[in-house]
Amino acid sequence: MTAEQIDRINTLYHKSQSVGLTPEEKEEQTRLRKEYLAAIRENLRGTLNQISIQEPDGTITDLGKKYGGVKEN
C-alpha cells in the first residue's frame, strides 16, 4: 500500500463526512479499504511468523514453522 493510496482513503473519508460520495467513489473507498486491511494482515502475519519461544526445558520453538506454514530452510 502506497502513501498515495492511504492519502486517497483519507481524502474520501473526509469528503464522505462533508458532502458525500458518488457511487464510484464509494466503490473506490471500499476497494482501497480492503487493500489496506489485506496489507495490515500480511504485515502482521509476517511479524508473527518471526516469533520463537523458549520452552521451559530450554528448547526453542519457531512459531512460524509450527503454526504459520513457514518452510524449513
All heavy atoms as a GROMACS GRO file, in nm:
protein
  583
    1MET      N    1   0.085  -0.116   0.000
    1MET     CA    2   0.000   0.000   0.000
    1MET      C    3   0.090   0.123   0.000
    1MET      O    4   0.178   0.136   0.084
    1MET     CB    5  -0.091  -0.005   0.123
    1MET     CG    6  -0.170   0.118   0.144
    1MET     SD    7  -0.351   0.112   0.138
    1MET     CE    8  -0.398   0.016   0.003
    2THR      N    9   0.065   0.212  -0.094
    2THR     CA   10   0.148   0.331  -0.107
    2THR      C   11   0.091   0.446  -0.024
    2THR      O   12  -0.026   0.444   0.017
    2THR     CB   13   0.155   0.376  -0.254
    2THR    OG1   14   0.025   0.416  -0.297
    2THR    CG2   15   0.208   0.264  -0.344
    3ALA      N   16   0.174   0.546  -0.004
    3ALA     CA   17   0.130   0.665   0.070
    3ALA      C   18   0.018   0.736  -0.006
    3ALA      O   19  -0.074   0.792   0.056
    3ALA     CB   20   0.247   0.759   0.092
    4GLU      N   21   0.024   0.734  -0.138
    4GLU     CA   22  -0.081   0.797  -0.218
    4GLU      C   23  -0.216   0.729  -0.197
    4GLU      O   24  -0.319   0.795  -0.190
    4GLU     CB   25  -0.044   0.796  -0.368
    4GLU     CG   26   0.072   0.885  -0.404
    4GLU     CD   27   0.208   0.818  -0.378
    4GLU    OE1   28   0.214   0.694  -0.364
    4GLU    OE2   29   0.307   0.895  -0.367
    5GLN      N   30  -0.215   0.597  -0.186
    5GLN     CA   31  -0.339   0.524  -0.164
    5GLN      C   32  -0.396   0.555  -0.025
    5GLN      O   33  -0.517   0.572  -0.011
    5GLN     CB   34  -0.317   0.373  -0.178
    5GLN     CG   35  -0.291   0.330  -0.322
    5GLN     CD   36  -0.252   0.185  -0.331
    5GLN    OE1   37  -0.166   0.138  -0.256
    5GLN    NE2   38  -0.313   0.114  -0.424
    6ILE      N   39  -0.311   0.564   0.073
    6ILE     CA   40  -0.356   0.599   0.208
    6ILE      C   41  -0.411   0.741   0.210
    6ILE      O   42  -0.516   0.767   0.271
    6ILE     CB   43  -0.243   0.580   0.310
    6ILE    CG1   44  -0.209   0.430   0.321
    6ILE    CG2   45  -0.281   0.636   0.446
    6ILE    CD1   46  -0.085   0.400   0.401
    7ASP      N   47  -0.342   0.832   0.141
    7ASP     CA   48  -0.393   0.970   0.131
    7ASP      C   49  -0.530   0.973   0.064
    7ASP      O   50  -0.618   1.049   0.103
    7ASP     CB   51  -0.296   1.058   0.054
    7ASP     CG   52  -0.169   1.087   0.131
    7ASP    OD1   53  -0.168   1.071   0.255
    7ASP    OD2   54  -0.069   1.127   0.066
    8ARG      N   55  -0.547   0.889  -0.038
    8ARG     CA   56  -0.676   0.884  -0.109
    8ARG      C   57  -0.786   0.831  -0.016
    8ARG      O   58  -0.898   0.881  -0.018
    8ARG     CB   59  -0.664   0.798  -0.234
    8ARG     CG   60  -0.789   0.791  -0.318
    8ARG     CD   61  -0.827   0.925  -0.376
    8ARG     NE   62  -0.947   0.910  -0.457
    8ARG     CZ   63  -1.032   1.007  -0.482
    8ARG    NH1   64  -1.009   1.129  -0.441
    8ARG    NH2   65  -1.140   0.984  -0.555
    9ILE      N   66  -0.755   0.731   0.065
    9ILE     CA   67  -0.852   0.679   0.162
    9ILE      C   68  -0.895   0.792   0.256
    9ILE      O   69  -1.015   0.810   0.281
    9ILE     CB   70  -0.792   0.562   0.244
    9ILE    CG1   71  -0.774   0.438   0.156
    9ILE    CG2   72  -0.881   0.528   0.364
    9ILE    CD1   73  -0.694   0.328   0.222
   10ASN      N   74  -0.798   0.867   0.305
   10ASN     CA   75  -0.829   0.977   0.396
   10ASN      C   76  -0.910   1.086   0.327
   10ASN      O   77  -1.005   1.141   0.386
   10ASN     CB   78  -0.700   1.035   0.455
   10ASN     CG   79  -0.635   0.938   0.551
   10ASN    OD1   80  -0.701   0.860   0.617
   10ASN    ND2   81  -0.503   0.942   0.557
   11THR      N   82  -0.875   1.118   0.203
   11THR     CA   83  -0.949   1.219   0.128
   11THR      C   84  -1.094   1.177   0.109
   11THR      O   85  -1.187   1.257   0.128
   11THR     CB   86  -0.883   1.242  -0.010
   11THR    OG1   87  -0.749   1.285   0.011
   11THR    CG2   88  -0.958   1.345  -0.091
   12LEU      N   89  -1.114   1.051   0.071
   12LEU     CA   90  -1.251   1.002   0.051
   12LEU      C   91  -1.329   1.002   0.182
   12LEU      O   92  -1.448   1.034   0.183
   12LEU     CB   93  -1.249   0.861  -0.011
   12LEU     CG   94  -1.203   0.855  -0.156
   12LEU    CD1   95  -1.182   0.710  -0.199
   12LEU    CD2   96  -1.302   0.923  -0.248
   13TYR      N   97  -1.263   0.969   0.291
   13TYR     CA   98  -1.332   0.971   0.420
   13TYR      C   99  -1.378   1.112   0.454
   13TYR      O  100  -1.494   1.133   0.492
   13TYR     CB  101  -1.241   0.919   0.532
   13TYR     CG  102  -1.299   0.944   0.669
   13TYR    CD1  103  -1.405   0.867   0.715
   13TYR    CD2  104  -1.253   1.048   0.748
   13TYR    CE1  105  -1.463   0.893   0.839
   13TYR    CE2  106  -1.310   1.074   0.871
   13TYR     CZ  107  -1.415   0.996   0.916
   13TYR     OH  108  -1.473   1.022   1.038
   14HIS      N  109  -1.289   1.209   0.440
   14HIS     CA  110  -1.324   1.347   0.474
   14HIS      C  111  -1.434   1.400   0.381
   14HIS      O  112  -1.524   1.471   0.427
   14HIS     CB  113  -1.201   1.437   0.469
   14HIS     CG  114  -1.104   1.408   0.580
   14HIS    ND1  115  -1.136   1.426   0.713
   14HIS    CD2  116  -0.978   1.361   0.578
   14HIS    CE1  117  -1.033   1.391   0.788
   14HIS    NE2  118  -0.936   1.350   0.708
   15LYS      N  119  -1.427   1.360   0.254
   15LYS     CA  120  -1.532   1.404   0.161
   15LYS      C  121  -1.666   1.340   0.199
   15LYS      O  122  -1.770   1.405   0.191
   15LYS     CB  123  -1.494   1.368   0.018
   15LYS     CG  124  -1.594   1.419  -0.083
   15LYS     CD  125  -1.555   1.392  -0.226
   15LYS     CE  126  -1.664   1.443  -0.319
   15LYS     NZ  127  -1.640   1.404  -0.458
   16SER      N  128  -1.663   1.213   0.241
   16SER     CA  129  -1.788   1.146   0.278
   16SER      C  130  -1.852   1.214   0.399
   16SER      O  131  -1.974   1.217   0.411
   16SER     CB  132  -1.765   0.998   0.307
   16SER     OG  133  -1.698   0.980   0.430
   17GLN      N  134  -1.770   1.267   0.489
   17GLN     CA  135  -1.822   1.335   0.607
   17GLN      C  136  -1.876   1.474   0.575
   17GLN      O  137  -1.966   1.522   0.643
   17GLN     CB  138  -1.712   1.347   0.714
   17GLN     CG  139  -1.663   1.214   0.766
   17GLN     CD  140  -1.774   1.134   0.833
   17GLN    OE1  141  -1.838   1.182   0.925
   17GLN    NE2  142  -1.796   1.012   0.786
   18SER      N  143  -1.822   1.538   0.472
   18SER     CA  144  -1.864   1.676   0.442
   18SER      C  145  -1.975   1.683   0.338
   18SER      O  146  -2.081   1.737   0.366
   18SER     CB  147  -1.743   1.760   0.399
   18SER     OG  148  -1.685   1.705   0.282
   19VAL      N  149  -1.952   1.629   0.219
   19VAL     CA  150  -2.051   1.645   0.111
   19VAL      C  151  -2.107   1.513   0.060
   19VAL      O  152  -2.204   1.514  -0.016
   19VAL     CB  153  -1.992   1.724  -0.008
   19VAL    CG1  154  -1.958   1.865   0.032
   19VAL    CG2  155  -1.871   1.654  -0.066
   20GLY      N  156  -2.047   1.403   0.096
   20GLY     CA  157  -2.094   1.273   0.048
   20GLY      C  158  -2.014   1.227  -0.072
   20GLY      O  159  -1.941   1.305  -0.133
   21LEU      N  160  -2.028   1.100  -0.104
   21LEU     CA  161  -1.953   1.039  -0.213
   21LEU      C  162  -2.045   0.995  -0.325
   21LEU      O  163  -2.161   0.959  -0.301
   21LEU     CB  164  -1.876   0.917  -0.163
   21LEU     CG  165  -1.771   0.938  -0.055
   21LEU    CD1  166  -1.715   0.804  -0.010
   21LEU    CD2  167  -1.660   1.029  -0.104
   22THR      N  168  -1.993   0.996  -0.447
   22THR     CA  169  -2.065   0.939  -0.560
   22THR      C  170  -2.057   0.787  -0.548
   22THR      O  171  -1.972   0.735  -0.475
   22THR     CB  172  -2.003   0.984  -0.693
   22THR    OG1  173  -1.871   0.927  -0.703
   22THR    CG2  174  -1.996   1.135  -0.705
   23PRO      N  175  -2.142   0.715  -0.619
   23PRO     CA  176  -2.134   0.568  -0.614
   23PRO      C  177  -1.996   0.515  -0.655
   23PRO      O  178  -1.946   0.418  -0.596
   23PRO     CB  179  -2.242   0.522  -0.712
   23PRO     CG  180  -2.341   0.635  -0.713
   23PRO     CD  181  -2.260   0.760  -0.694
   24GLU      N  182  -1.933   0.579  -0.753
   24GLU     CA  183  -1.800   0.536  -0.797
   24GLU      C  184  -1.697   0.559  -0.687
   24GLU      O  185  -1.608   0.476  -0.664
   24GLU     CB  186  -1.756   0.613  -0.923
   24GLU     CG  187  -1.838   0.582  -1.046
   24GLU     CD  188  -1.969   0.661  -1.052
   24GLU    OE1  189  -1.984   0.762  -0.979
   24GLU    OE2  190  -2.057   0.619  -1.129
   25GLU      N  191  -1.708   0.670  -0.617
   25GLU     CA  192  -1.616   0.699  -0.507
   25GLU      C  193  -1.637   0.602  -0.391
   25GLU      O  194  -1.541   0.561  -0.326
   25GLU     CB  195  -1.631   0.843  -0.460
   25GLU     CG  196  -1.577   0.945  -0.559
   25GLU     CD  197  -1.611   1.088  -0.523
   25GLU    OE1  198  -1.717   1.111  -0.460
   25GLU    OE2  199  -1.531   1.176  -0.558
   26LYS      N  200  -1.761   0.564  -0.366
   26LYS     CA  201  -1.789   0.466  -0.260
   26LYS      C  202  -1.725   0.332  -0.293
   26LYS      O  203  -1.668   0.266  -0.206
   26LYS     CB  204  -1.939   0.449  -0.240
   26LYS     CG  205  -2.005   0.565  -0.170
   26LYS     CD  206  -2.153   0.542  -0.153
   26LYS     CE  207  -2.219   0.663  -0.089
   26LYS     NZ  208  -2.362   0.646  -0.073
   27GLU      N  209  -1.733   0.291  -0.420
   27GLU     CA  210  -1.670   0.166  -0.462
   27GLU      C  211  -1.519   0.175  -0.448
   27GLU      O  212  -1.454   0.080  -0.401
   27GLU     CB  213  -1.707   0.135  -0.607
   27GLU     CG  214  -1.851   0.093  -0.626
   27GLU     CD  215  -1.886   0.072  -0.772
   27GLU    OE1  216  -1.794   0.057  -0.856
   27GLU    OE2  217  -2.007   0.069  -0.802
   28GLU      N  218  -1.461   0.290  -0.487
   28GLU     CA  219  -1.317   0.309  -0.474
   28GLU      C  220  -1.275   0.304  -0.327
   28GLU      O  221  -1.176   0.240  -0.292
   28GLU     CB  222  -1.276   0.443  -0.535
   28GLU     CG  223  -1.128   0.471  -0.524
   28GLU     CD  224  -1.088   0.609  -0.572
   28GLU    OE1  225  -1.178   0.694  -0.596
   28GLU    OE2  226  -0.967   0.634  -0.584
   29GLN      N  227  -1.353   0.367  -0.242
   29GLN     CA  228  -1.323   0.369  -0.098
   29GLN      C  229  -1.326   0.227  -0.042
   29GLN      O  230  -1.236   0.187   0.033
   29GLN     CB  231  -1.423   0.458  -0.025
   29GLN     CG  232  -1.395   0.473   0.122
   29GLN     CD  233  -1.500   0.557   0.193
   29GLN    OE1  234  -1.620   0.541   0.167
   29GLN    NE2  235  -1.456   0.646   0.280
   30THR      N  236  -1.426   0.150  -0.079
   30THR     CA  237  -1.437   0.012  -0.033
   30THR      C  238  -1.319  -0.071  -0.080
   30THR      O  239  -1.259  -0.147  -0.003
   30THR     CB  240  -1.569  -0.050  -0.083
   30THR    OG1  241  -1.678   0.027  -0.031
   30THR    CG2  242  -1.583  -0.194  -0.038
   31ARG      N  243  -1.281  -0.056  -0.208
   31ARG     CA  244  -1.169  -0.131  -0.263
   31ARG      C  245  -1.038  -0.094  -0.193
   31ARG      O  246  -0.960  -0.182  -0.154
   31ARG     CB  247  -1.157  -0.104  -0.413
   31ARG     CG  248  -1.041  -0.177  -0.481
   31ARG     CD  249  -1.030  -0.143  -0.629
   31ARG     NE  250  -1.025   0.000  -0.655
   31ARG     CZ  251  -0.915   0.078  -0.642
   31ARG    NH1  252  -0.803   0.025  -0.599
   31ARG    NH2  253  -0.919   0.206  -0.671
   32LEU      N  254  -1.016   0.035  -0.173
   32LEU     CA  255  -0.893   0.079  -0.107
   32LEU      C  256  -0.886   0.032   0.038
   32LEU      O  257  -0.780  -0.008   0.087
   32LEU     CB  258  -0.881   0.231  -0.112
   32LEU     CG  259  -0.847   0.290  -0.249
   32LEU    CD1  260  -0.862   0.441  -0.247
   32LEU    CD2  261  -0.707   0.249  -0.292
   33ARG      N  262  -0.999   0.034   0.107
   33ARG     CA  263  -1.001  -0.014   0.246
   33ARG      C  264  -0.969  -0.162   0.253
   33ARG      O  265  -0.897  -0.206   0.343
   33ARG     CB  266  -1.138   0.014   0.309
   33ARG     CG  267  -1.157   0.159   0.347
   33ARG     CD  268  -1.293   0.181   0.407
   33ARG     NE  269  -1.308   0.316   0.459
   33ARG     CZ  270  -1.420   0.365   0.506
   33ARG    NH1  271  -1.530   0.289   0.509
   33ARG    NH2  272  -1.427   0.489   0.551
   34LYS      N  273  -1.023  -0.241   0.159
   34LYS     CA  274  -0.993  -0.384   0.156
   34LYS      C  275  -0.845  -0.409   0.131
   34LYS      O  276  -0.783  -0.495   0.194
   34LYS     CB  277  -1.077  -0.455   0.050
   34LYS     CG  278  -1.221  -0.471   0.090
   34LYS     CD  279  -1.301  -0.542  -0.017
   34LYS     CE  280  -1.447  -0.553   0.024
   34LYS     NZ  281  -1.529  -0.620  -0.077
   35GLU      N  282  -0.785  -0.331   0.039
   35GLU     CA  283  -0.642  -0.345   0.012
   35GLU      C  284  -0.560  -0.308   0.135
   35GLU      O  285  -0.460  -0.372   0.167
   35GLU     CB  286  -0.601  -0.255  -0.105
   35GLU     CG  287  -0.651  -0.302  -0.240
   35GLU     CD  288  -0.615  -0.205  -0.352
   35GLU    OE1  289  -0.522  -0.122  -0.335
   35GLU    OE2  290  -0.679  -0.212  -0.458
   36TYR      N  291  -0.603  -0.203   0.204
   36TYR     CA  292  -0.533  -0.158   0.325
   36TYR      C  293  -0.537  -0.265   0.433
   36TYR      O  294  -0.434  -0.299   0.493
   36TYR     CB  295  -0.597  -0.028   0.375
   36TYR     CG  296  -0.536   0.027   0.501
   36TYR    CD1  297  -0.411   0.089   0.498
   36TYR    CD2  298  -0.603   0.020   0.623
   36TYR    CE1  299  -0.354   0.141   0.613
   36TYR    CE2  300  -0.546   0.071   0.738
   36TYR     CZ  301  -0.422   0.132   0.733
   36TYR     OH  302  -0.365   0.182   0.847
   37LEU      N  303  -0.653  -0.323   0.456
   37LEU     CA  304  -0.665  -0.430   0.557
   37LEU      C  305  -0.583  -0.552   0.518
   37LEU      O  306  -0.521  -0.615   0.605
   37LEU     CB  307  -0.812  -0.468   0.577
   37LEU     CG  308  -0.896  -0.364   0.651
   37LEU    CD1  309  -1.042  -0.407   0.652
   37LEU    CD2  310  -0.845  -0.345   0.792
   38ALA      N  311  -0.581  -0.587   0.390
   38ALA     CA  312  -0.501  -0.701   0.345
   38ALA      C  313  -0.353  -0.676   0.370
   38ALA      O  314  -0.281  -0.766   0.413
   38ALA     CB  315  -0.527  -0.728   0.196
   39ALA      N  316  -0.307  -0.553   0.348
   39ALA     CA  317  -0.166  -0.519   0.372
   39ALA      C  318  -0.133  -0.527   0.521
   39ALA      O  319  -0.027  -0.578   0.559
   39ALA     CB  320  -0.136  -0.379   0.319
   40ILE      N  321  -0.223  -0.481   0.605
   40ILE     CA  322  -0.201  -0.488   0.750
   40ILE      C  323  -0.195  -0.634   0.794
   40ILE      O  324  -0.106  -0.672   0.872
   40ILE     CB  325  -0.312  -0.414   0.826
   40ILE    CG1  326  -0.295  -0.263   0.808
   40ILE    CG2  327  -0.310  -0.449   0.976
   40ILE    CD1  328  -0.406  -0.181   0.868
   41ARG      N  329  -0.285  -0.715   0.745
   41ARG     CA  330  -0.286  -0.857   0.783
   41ARG      C  331  -0.158  -0.927   0.738
   41ARG      O  332  -0.102  -1.009   0.811
   41ARG     CB  333  -0.408  -0.926   0.724
   41ARG     CG  334  -0.536  -0.888   0.793
   41ARG     CD  335  -0.655  -0.964   0.736
   41ARG     NE  336  -0.776  -0.921   0.802
   41ARG     CZ  337  -0.877  -0.862   0.740
   41ARG    NH1  338  -0.875  -0.842   0.610
   41ARG    NH2  339  -0.984  -0.824   0.808
   42GLU      N  340  -0.112  -0.895   0.618
   42GLU     CA  341   0.010  -0.956   0.566
   42GLU      C  342   0.130  -0.916   0.652
   42GLU      O  343   0.214  -1.001   0.685
   42GLU     CB  344   0.032  -0.913   0.421
   42GLU     CG  345   0.151  -0.976   0.355
   42GLU     CD  346   0.167  -0.935   0.210
   42GLU    OE1  347   0.066  -0.901   0.147
   42GLU    OE2  348   0.282  -0.937   0.162
   43ASN      N  349   0.139  -0.789   0.688
   43ASN     CA  350   0.248  -0.744   0.774
   43ASN      C  351   0.244  -0.811   0.910
   43ASN      O  352   0.348  -0.853   0.963
   43ASN     CB  353   0.245  -0.592   0.792
   43ASN     CG  354   0.292  -0.519   0.669
   43ASN    OD1  355   0.365  -0.573   0.589
   43ASN    ND2  356   0.248  -0.396   0.654
   44LEU      N  357   0.127  -0.822   0.968
   44LEU     CA  358   0.113  -0.885   1.099
   44LEU      C  359   0.150  -1.032   1.092
   44LEU      O  360   0.223  -1.084   1.178
   44LEU     CB  361  -0.030  -0.869   1.152
   44LEU     CG  362  -0.058  -0.933   1.287
   44LEU    CD1  363   0.032  -0.874   1.395
   44LEU    CD2  364  -0.204  -0.915   1.325
   45ARG      N  365   0.104  -1.100   0.987
   45ARG     CA  366   0.137  -1.242   0.970
   45ARG      C  367   0.288  -1.260   0.957
   45ARG      O  368   0.346  -1.352   1.016
   45ARG     CB  369   0.066  -1.295   0.844
   45ARG     CG  370   0.030  -1.440   0.849
   45ARG     CD  371  -0.060  -1.482   0.734
   45ARG     NE  372  -0.199  -1.448   0.760
   45ARG     CZ  373  -0.274  -1.368   0.685
   45ARG    NH1  374  -0.225  -1.314   0.578
   45ARG    NH2  375  -0.399  -1.344   0.716
   46GLY      N  376   0.353  -1.173   0.882
   46GLY     CA  377   0.498  -1.180   0.867
   46GLY      C  378   0.570  -1.160   0.998
   46GLY      O  379   0.668  -1.229   1.029
   47THR      N  380   0.521  -1.065   1.077
   47THR     CA  381   0.581  -1.039   1.208
   47THR      C  382   0.562  -1.158   1.300
   47THR      O  383   0.656  -1.203   1.367
   47THR     CB  384   0.520  -0.913   1.271
   47THR    OG1  385   0.546  -0.802   1.185
   47THR    CG2  386   0.578  -0.887   1.408
   48LEU      N  387   0.442  -1.212   1.305
   48LEU     CA  388   0.414  -1.326   1.394
   48LEU      C  389   0.492  -1.450   1.353
   48LEU      O  390   0.531  -1.529   1.439
   48LEU     CB  391   0.264  -1.356   1.396
   48LEU     CG  392   0.177  -1.249   1.462
   48LEU    CD1  393   0.029  -1.283   1.446
   48LEU    CD2  394   0.212  -1.231   1.608
   49ASN      N  395   0.517  -1.466   1.223
   49ASN     CA  396   0.593  -1.583   1.177
   49ASN      C  397   0.741  -1.575   1.216
   49ASN      O  398   0.812  -1.674   1.205
   49ASN     CB  399   0.579  -1.600   1.026
   49ASN     CG  400   0.445  -1.658   0.988
   49ASN    OD1  401   0.378  -1.720   1.068
   49ASN    ND2  402   0.406  -1.638   0.863
   50GLN      N  403   0.787  -1.460   1.263
   50GLN     CA  404   0.926  -1.444   1.305
   50GLN      C  405   0.947  -1.474   1.453
   50GLN      O  406   1.058  -1.468   1.502
   50GLN     CB  407   0.974  -1.301   1.276
   50GLN     CG  408   0.972  -1.264   1.130
   50GLN     CD  409   1.066  -1.350   1.048
   50GLN    OE1  410   1.178  -1.377   1.089
   50GLN    NE2  411   1.021  -1.394   0.932
   51ILE      N  412   0.840  -1.506   1.524
   51ILE     CA  413   0.848  -1.525   1.669
   51ILE      C  414   0.892  -1.667   1.703
   51ILE      O  415   0.841  -1.764   1.648
   51ILE     CB  416   0.713  -1.494   1.736
   51ILE    CG1  417   0.680  -1.348   1.719
   51ILE    CG2  418   0.716  -1.533   1.884
   51ILE    CD1  419   0.542  -1.309   1.770
   52SER      N  420   0.987  -1.674   1.795
   52SER     CA  421   1.030  -1.802   1.851
   52SER      C  422   1.017  -1.792   2.002
   52SER      O  423   1.039  -1.685   2.059
   52SER     CB  424   1.176  -1.832   1.814
   52SER     OG  425   1.189  -1.847   1.675
   53ILE      N  426   0.979  -1.901   2.065
   53ILE     CA  427   0.969  -1.901   2.211
   53ILE      C  428   1.061  -2.007   2.269
   53ILE      O  429   1.085  -2.110   2.206
   53ILE     CB  430   0.824  -1.923   2.260
   53ILE    CG1  431   0.767  -2.055   2.207
   53ILE    CG2  432   0.735  -1.808   2.219
   53ILE    CD1  433   0.634  -2.092   2.269
   54GLN      N  434   1.112  -1.979   2.387
   54GLN     CA  435   1.194  -2.076   2.457
   54GLN      C  436   1.106  -2.152   2.555
   54GLN      O  437   1.041  -2.093   2.641
   54GLN     CB  438   1.309  -2.008   2.530
   54GLN     CG  439   1.404  -2.106   2.593
   54GLN     CD  440   1.528  -2.039   2.650
   54GLN    OE1  441   1.539  -1.918   2.647
   54GLN    NE2  442   1.620  -2.120   2.699
   55GLU      N  443   1.103  -2.282   2.539
   55GLU     CA  444   1.024  -2.368   2.624
   55GLU      C  445   1.092  -2.382   2.761
   55GLU      O  446   1.213  -2.355   2.774
   55GLU     CB  447   1.007  -2.506   2.559
   55GLU     CG  448   0.942  -2.503   2.421
   55GLU     CD  449   0.796  -2.463   2.422
   55GLU    OE1  450   0.732  -2.466   2.529
   55GLU    OE2  451   0.745  -2.427   2.315
   56PRO      N  452   1.018  -2.426   2.863
   56PRO     CA  453   1.077  -2.444   2.997
   56PRO      C  454   1.197  -2.539   2.997
   56PRO      O  455   1.288  -2.525   3.078
   56PRO     CB  456   0.962  -2.500   3.080
   56PRO     CG  457   0.839  -2.452   3.013
   56PRO     CD  458   0.873  -2.448   2.866
   57ASP      N  459   1.200  -2.635   2.905
   57ASP     CA  460   1.313  -2.729   2.901
   57ASP      C  461   1.433  -2.673   2.825
   57ASP      O  462   1.534  -2.740   2.810
   57ASP     CB  463   1.270  -2.863   2.841
   57ASP     CG  464   1.229  -2.854   2.695
   57ASP    OD1  465   1.230  -2.743   2.638
   57ASP    OD2  466   1.195  -2.959   2.637
   58GLY      N  467   1.423  -2.550   2.774
   58GLY     CA  468   1.534  -2.485   2.706
   58GLY      C  469   1.529  -2.494   2.554
   58GLY      O  470   1.608  -2.429   2.487
   59THR      N  471   1.441  -2.576   2.500
   59THR     CA  472   1.431  -2.586   2.354
   59THR      C  473   1.364  -2.461   2.298
   59THR      O  474   1.288  -2.393   2.366
   59THR     CB  475   1.352  -2.711   2.311
   59THR    OG1  476   1.219  -2.701   2.365
   59THR    CG2  477   1.418  -2.838   2.358
   60ILE      N  478   1.393  -2.433   2.172
   60ILE     CA  479   1.336  -2.317   2.104
   60ILE      C  480   1.231  -2.366   2.005
   60ILE      O  481   1.257  -2.456   1.924
   60ILE     CB  482   1.445  -2.238   2.027
   60ILE    CG1  483   1.557  -2.195   2.121
   60ILE    CG2  484   1.384  -2.120   1.954
   60ILE    CD1  485   1.518  -2.091   2.223
   61THR      N  486   1.112  -2.309   2.011
   61THR     CA  487   1.004  -2.342   1.918
   61THR      C  488   0.982  -2.224   1.826
   61THR      O  489   0.953  -2.114   1.872
   61THR     CB  490   0.874  -2.374   1.993
   61THR    OG1  491   0.897  -2.483   2.082
   61THR    CG2  492   0.762  -2.411   1.896
   62ASP      N  493   1.001  -2.246   1.696
   62ASP     CA  494   0.976  -2.142   1.596
   62ASP      C  495   0.828  -2.148   1.560
   62ASP      O  496   0.781  -2.242   1.497
   62ASP     CB  497   1.062  -2.168   1.472
   62ASP     CG  498   1.051  -2.060   1.368
   62ASP    OD1  499   0.945  -1.994   1.361
   62ASP    OD2  500   1.149  -2.040   1.294
   63LEU      N  501   0.754  -2.048   1.603
   63LEU     CA  502   0.609  -2.049   1.582
   63LEU      C  503   0.571  -2.034   1.436
   63LEU      O  504   0.466  -2.082   1.394
   63LEU     CB  505   0.543  -1.940   1.668
   63LEU     CG  506   0.558  -1.957   1.818
   63LEU    CD1  507   0.485  -1.845   1.892
   63LEU    CD2  508   0.508  -2.092   1.864
   64GLY      N  509   0.654  -1.966   1.357
   64GLY     CA  510   0.626  -1.955   1.214
   64GLY      C  511   0.630  -2.089   1.145
   64GLY      O  512   0.547  -2.120   1.060
   65LYS      N  513   0.725  -2.171   1.185
   65LYS     CA  514   0.735  -2.305   1.126
   65LYS      C  515   0.626  -2.397   1.181
   65LYS      O  516   0.575  -2.482   1.110
   65LYS     CB  517   0.873  -2.364   1.151
   65LYS     CG  518   0.981  -2.293   1.074
   65LYS     CD  519   1.118  -2.347   1.108
   65LYS     CE  520   1.224  -2.266   1.035
   65LYS     NZ  521   1.358  -2.294   1.085
   66LYS      N  522   0.593  -2.380   1.308
   66LYS     CA  523   0.496  -2.469   1.371
   66LYS      C  524   0.353  -2.436   1.329
   66LYS      O  525   0.274  -2.526   1.299
   66LYS     CB  526   0.508  -2.459   1.523
   66LYS     CG  527   0.423  -2.558   1.599
   66LYS     CD  528   0.453  -2.555   1.748
   66LYS     CE  529   0.371  -2.658   1.822
   66LYS     NZ  530   0.399  -2.656   1.966
   67TYR      N  531   0.317  -2.308   1.326
   67TYR     CA  532   0.179  -2.270   1.300
   67TYR      C  533   0.158  -2.185   1.176
   67TYR      O  534   0.050  -2.180   1.122
   67TYR     CB  535   0.123  -2.190   1.420
   67TYR     CG  536   0.120  -2.266   1.548
   67TYR    CD1  537   0.205  -2.233   1.652
   67TYR    CD2  538   0.033  -2.373   1.567
   67TYR    CE1  539   0.203  -2.301   1.773
   67TYR    CE2  540   0.030  -2.442   1.685
   67TYR     CZ  541   0.115  -2.406   1.788
   67TYR     OH  542   0.112  -2.476   1.906
   68GLY      N  543   0.260  -2.117   1.131
   68GLY     CA  544   0.244  -2.019   1.024
   68GLY      C  545   0.268  -2.070   0.884
   68GLY      O  546   0.259  -1.996   0.788
   69GLY      N  547   0.302  -2.197   0.870
   69GLY     CA  548   0.325  -2.251   0.737
   69GLY      C  549   0.458  -2.210   0.677
   69GLY      O  550   0.478  -2.223   0.556
   70VAL      N  551   0.550  -2.162   0.759
   70VAL     CA  552   0.682  -2.124   0.710
   70VAL      C  553   0.763  -2.252   0.694
   70VAL      O  554   0.768  -2.336   0.783
   70VAL     CB  555   0.753  -2.029   0.809
   70VAL    CG1  556   0.895  -2.000   0.763
   70VAL    CG2  557   0.672  -1.902   0.824
   71LYS      N  558   0.827  -2.267   0.578
   71LYS     CA  559   0.902  -2.389   0.550
   71LYS      C  560   1.039  -2.383   0.612
   71LYS      O  561   1.099  -2.279   0.630
   71LYS     CB  562   0.912  -2.407   0.398
   71LYS     CG  563   0.778  -2.432   0.334
   71LYS     CD  564   0.794  -2.460   0.188
   71LYS     CE  565   0.665  -2.511   0.135
   71LYS     NZ  566   0.580  -2.445   0.061
   72GLU      N  567   1.093  -2.502   0.641
   72GLU     CA  568   1.229  -2.516   0.693
   72GLU      C  569   1.326  -2.474   0.584
   72GLU      O  570   1.304  -2.498   0.466
   72GLU     CB  571   1.257  -2.661   0.732
   72GLU     CG  572   1.166  -2.718   0.838
   72GLU     CD  573   1.213  -2.686   0.978
   72GLU    OE1  574   1.332  -2.660   0.996
   72GLU    OE2  575   1.128  -2.685   1.068
   73ASN      N  576   1.438  -2.413   0.621
   73ASN     CA  577   1.541  -2.375   0.524
   73ASN      C  578   1.634  -2.487   0.497
   73ASN      O  579   1.669  -2.569   0.565
   73ASN     CB  580   1.620  -2.254   0.574
   73ASN     CG  581   1.534  -2.128   0.566
   73ASN    OD1  582   1.442  -2.123   0.488
   73ASN    ND2  583   1.569  -2.030   0.646
   0.00000   0.00000   0.00000
